Amino acid sequence: MGRAKEIIVKVIPSKIANEFVKKHHYSGKVATTGRIHFGCFLDDKLHGVLTFGSSIDKSKLIPLVENTGWNEYLELNRMVFDDYLPKYSESRCISICMKLIRKNAPHIKWVVSFADGCQCGDGTIYRSSGFLLTAIKKNTGMWKLKSGEVVADLITRQVWNESTRNRLGFRMGERWSDYAKRVGAIKLEGYQLRYIYLIDKTCKITVPILPFSKIDEMGAGMYKGEKITLAERKPAAEA
């Protein structure tokens, strides 16, 4: 694992975490539902952030794992690393975070996260870190504005505050199709992949666990914003 073993992971203030996310995450946005922020340090400098928190719609996710209480799971809302960290750093940092959560928040039974196959990737880090693939869904709601900003049409619209609506020029009561046409928004092509990590290994997932090969079957493979199959990626990585 080399220098990845030297990485120190610890809880950091939201201000520091959010500044790093805004600078390095492909979306440039922080997770408004984030509550716990882990910083990944190497050579005494911050080079990665993992933010855990609530989901926007918990009622839809709680049933994914049997007998889950309202506050017994977390969503990995943001995960971002700069290019300084060595190979295997991401999986090591995730492993440490899960151990810290298990130790300090024993009521948390599992973690869910989503890979954005429309803009970034299909979840390579999750697969190498012990997450299970539980859904591959074609994008129906992510749109890119002329400014380059990406927004979601349904859930995001419900939680927009007045200043956000004014900034984006969205009119209350306006249909999304009318708004998209008016501002020239383009629907993104791609898939969203859902992954679950069981901290409590006795928990039972209530939905089918998909083989990773399903990603290629559905044409959902993406790496760093480019379409690519898992089969194509493996020899490239080995080279």
C-alpha positions as CSV (number, residue, x, y, z in Angstrom):
1,M,0.0,0.0,0.0
2,G,3.1,2.2,0.2
3,R,2.6,5.8,1.5
4,A,-1.2,5.4,1.7
5,K,-0.5,3.8,5.1
6,E,0.8,7.2,6.3
7,I,-2.5,9.0,5.7
8,I,-4.1,10.4,8.9
9,V,-7.9,10.6,8.9
10,K,-9.7,12.8,11.5
11,V,-12.8,14.9,11.9
12,I,-12.5,18.5,10.7
13,P,-14.7,21.6,10.9
14,S,-17.3,22.0,8.2
15,K,-15.8,25.3,7.1
16,I,-12.5,23.7,6.2
17,A,-14.2,20.7,4.6
18,N,-16.6,22.8,2.5
19,E,-13.8,25.0,1.3
20,F,-11.9,22.0,0.1
21,V,-15.0,20.5,-1.6
22,K,-15.8,23.7,-3.4
23,K,-12.3,23.8,-4.8
24,H,-11.8,20.2,-5.7
25,H,-15.2,18.4,-6.2
26,Y,-16.3,18.2,-9.9
27,S,-19.7,19.9,-8.9
28,G,-18.1,22.7,-7.0
29,K,-20.9,22.4,-4.5
30,V,-21.1,21.3,-0.9
31,A,-23.7,18.9,0.5
32,T,-26.2,20.9,2.5
33,T,-27.2,17.8,4.5
34,G,-23.6,16.9,5.4
35,R,-23.0,16.6,9.2
36,I,-19.7,14.8,9.7
37,H,-16.6,15.8,7.8
38,F,-13.4,13.6,7.7
39,G,-10.2,15.2,6.5
40,C,-7.4,13.0,5.0
41,F,-3.9,14.3,5.7
42,L,-0.6,13.4,4.3
43,D,2.7,15.3,5.1
44,D,0.7,17.5,7.5
45,K,-1.6,18.8,4.7
46,L,-5.2,18.2,3.8
47,H,-5.6,16.3,0.6
48,G,-9.1,14.7,0.9
49,V,-12.5,15.1,2.4
50,L,-15.4,12.7,3.0
51,T,-18.7,14.2,4.2
52,F,-21.4,12.0,5.7
53,G,-24.9,13.2,6.6
54,S,-28.6,12.7,6.0
55,S,-30.3,12.0,2.7
56,I,-32.7,14.5,1.1
57,D,-35.5,11.9,1.1
58,K,-34.8,9.4,3.9
59,S,-38.2,7.7,3.6
60,K,-37.1,6.2,0.3
61,L,-33.8,4.9,1.5
62,I,-34.5,3.5,5.0
63,P,-36.4,0.5,3.6
64,L,-33.3,-0.6,1.6
65,V,-32.0,-2.4,4.7
66,E,-34.2,-4.4,7.0
67,N,-35.2,-2.9,10.4
68,T,-33.4,0.4,9.9
69,G,-34.3,3.2,12.3
70,W,-34.7,6.8,11.2
71,N,-31.2,7.7,12.4
72,E,-29.4,4.4,11.9
73,Y,-27.8,5.0,8.5
74,L,-25.7,7.8,6.8
75,E,-25.2,8.9,3.3
76,L,-21.7,9.6,2.0
77,N,-22.7,12.9,0.5
78,R,-19.3,14.0,-0.8
79,M,-15.9,12.3,-1.4
80,V,-13.1,14.2,-3.0
81,F,-9.3,13.9,-3.1
82,D,-6.6,15.9,-4.8
83,D,-3.9,14.4,-7.0
84,Y,-1.3,14.4,-4.2
85,L,-2.4,11.2,-2.6
86,P,-0.8,7.9,-3.7
87,K,-2.5,4.8,-5.0
88,Y,-4.9,3.0,-2.8
89,S,-5.5,6.2,-0.7
90,E,-9.2,6.4,-1.4
91,S,-10.0,2.9,-0.2
92,R,-7.8,3.3,2.8
93,C,-9.5,6.5,3.8
94,I,-13.0,5.0,3.4
95,S,-12.0,2.0,5.6
96,I,-10.7,4.3,8.3
97,C,-13.9,6.4,8.2
98,M,-16.1,3.3,8.6
99,K,-14.0,2.2,11.6
100,L,-14.3,5.6,13.2
101,I,-18.1,5.7,12.6
102,R,-18.4,2.1,14.0
103,K,-16.5,3.1,17.1
104,N,-17.9,6.5,17.8
105,A,-21.5,6.1,16.5
106,P,-22.3,2.4,17.0
107,H,-26.0,3.1,16.2
108,I,-25.1,3.6,12.5
109,K,-25.6,0.3,10.7
110,W,-24.9,1.1,7.1
111,V,-23.9,3.8,4.6
112,V,-25.3,4.6,1.2
113,S,-23.7,6.6,-1.6
114,F,-24.4,7.4,-5.2
115,A,-21.9,7.4,-8.1
116,D,-22.7,10.1,-10.6
117,G,-22.3,8.4,-14.0
118,C,-23.5,11.6,-15.7
119,Q,-20.6,13.7,-14.8
120,C,-17.9,11.8,-13.0
121,G,-17.7,8.0,-12.6
122,D,-19.5,4.7,-12.0
123,G,-18.1,4.0,-8.5
124,T,-14.7,2.4,-8.9
125,I,-13.7,3.5,-5.4
126,Y,-16.9,2.1,-3.9
127,R,-16.4,-1.3,-5.5
128,S,-12.8,-1.6,-4.3
129,S,-13.9,-0.6,-0.8
130,G,-16.5,-3.2,-0.1
131,F,-19.6,-1.4,-1.1
132,L,-22.4,-3.5,-2.8
133,L,-24.1,-2.3,-6.0
134,T,-27.9,-2.1,-5.5
135,A,-29.2,0.0,-8.3
136,I,-28.3,1.4,-11.8
137,K,-30.8,4.1,-12.8
138,K,-30.8,6.1,-16.1
139,N,-30.7,9.8,-15.4
140,T,-34.0,11.5,-15.8
141,G,-33.5,14.6,-13.7
142,M,-30.0,16.1,-14.0
143,W,-29.7,19.2,-16.3
144,K,-26.8,21.4,-17.3
145,L,-27.5,25.2,-17.5
146,K,-25.8,27.5,-19.9
147,S,-23.6,28.7,-17.1
148,G,-22.2,25.1,-16.7
149,E,-24.0,24.5,-13.4
150,V,-25.8,21.2,-13.0
151,V,-29.1,21.1,-11.2
152,A,-31.7,18.4,-10.5
153,D,-35.2,19.1,-11.7
154,L,-37.5,17.5,-9.0
155,I,-35.9,17.0,-5.6
156,T,-33.6,20.0,-5.9
157,R,-36.4,22.3,-7.0
158,Q,-38.4,21.3,-3.8
159,V,-35.5,22.4,-1.5
160,W,-34.4,25.5,-3.3
161,N,-34.7,28.6,-1.2
162,E,-35.8,31.9,-2.6
163,S,-32.3,33.2,-3.3
164,T,-31.5,30.1,-5.3
165,R,-34.7,30.4,-7.3
166,N,-33.9,34.0,-8.0
167,R,-30.3,33.2,-9.0
168,L,-31.4,30.5,-11.4
169,G,-34.4,32.5,-12.7
170,F,-36.9,29.8,-11.8
171,R,-40.4,31.0,-11.4
172,M,-42.6,29.5,-8.7
173,G,-45.3,27.3,-10.2
174,E,-43.4,27.0,-13.5
175,R,-43.2,23.6,-15.1
176,W,-39.7,22.2,-15.3
177,S,-40.0,21.6,-19.1
178,D,-41.0,25.2,-19.6
179,Y,-38.1,26.4,-17.5
180,A,-35.6,24.1,-19.2
181,K,-36.7,25.3,-22.6
182,R,-36.7,29.0,-21.6
183,V,-33.1,29.0,-20.2
184,G,-31.7,26.4,-22.6
185,A,-31.0,23.7,-20.1
186,I,-29.6,20.4,-21.5
187,K,-30.5,17.1,-19.9
188,L,-27.4,15.1,-19.1
189,E,-27.0,11.6,-20.4
190,G,-25.8,8.8,-18.2
191,Y,-26.7,6.8,-15.1
192,Q,-26.8,7.1,-11.3
193,L,-25.5,4.0,-9.4
194,R,-26.4,3.3,-5.8
195,Y,-24.0,1.6,-3.5
196,I,-24.5,0.3,0.1
197,Y,-21.8,-0.5,2.7
198,L,-22.9,-2.6,5.7
199,I,-21.1,-1.5,8.8
200,D,-23.2,-4.0,10.7
201,K,-22.6,-7.2,8.7
202,T,-25.7,-8.8,10.2
203,C,-28.0,-6.4,8.4
204,K,-29.9,-7.6,5.4
205,I,-30.3,-5.6,2.2
206,T,-33.9,-5.8,1.0
207,V,-33.2,-5.1,-2.7
208,P,-31.3,-7.2,-5.2
209,I,-27.5,-7.0,-5.1
210,L,-26.3,-6.5,-8.6
211,P,-23.1,-8.0,-10.1
212,F,-20.6,-5.3,-11.2
213,S,-20.8,-6.8,-14.7
214,K,-24.3,-5.3,-14.9
215,I,-22.6,-1.9,-15.3
216,D,-21.3,-2.9,-18.7
217,E,-24.5,-4.7,-19.6
218,M,-26.4,-1.4,-19.3
219,G,-23.7,0.8,-20.8
220,A,-23.4,2.7,-17.5
221,G,-19.6,2.7,-17.3
222,M,-17.9,6.0,-16.9
223,Y,-14.5,7.2,-15.6
224,K,-13.6,10.8,-15.0
225,G,-16.5,12.0,-17.2
226,E,-15.8,9.8,-20.1
227,K,-17.7,6.7,-21.3
228,I,-15.7,3.5,-20.8
229,T,-16.5,-0.1,-19.9
230,L,-15.0,-1.9,-17.0
231,A,-13.5,-4.4,-19.4
232,E,-11.7,-1.5,-21.2
233,R,-10.6,0.1,-18.0
234,K,-8.9,-2.9,-16.5
235,P,-6.1,-3.3,-19.1
236,A,-5.5,0.4,-19.1
237,A,-5.1,0.4,-15.4
238,E,-2.7,-2.6,-15.5
239,A,-0.6,-0.8,-18.2
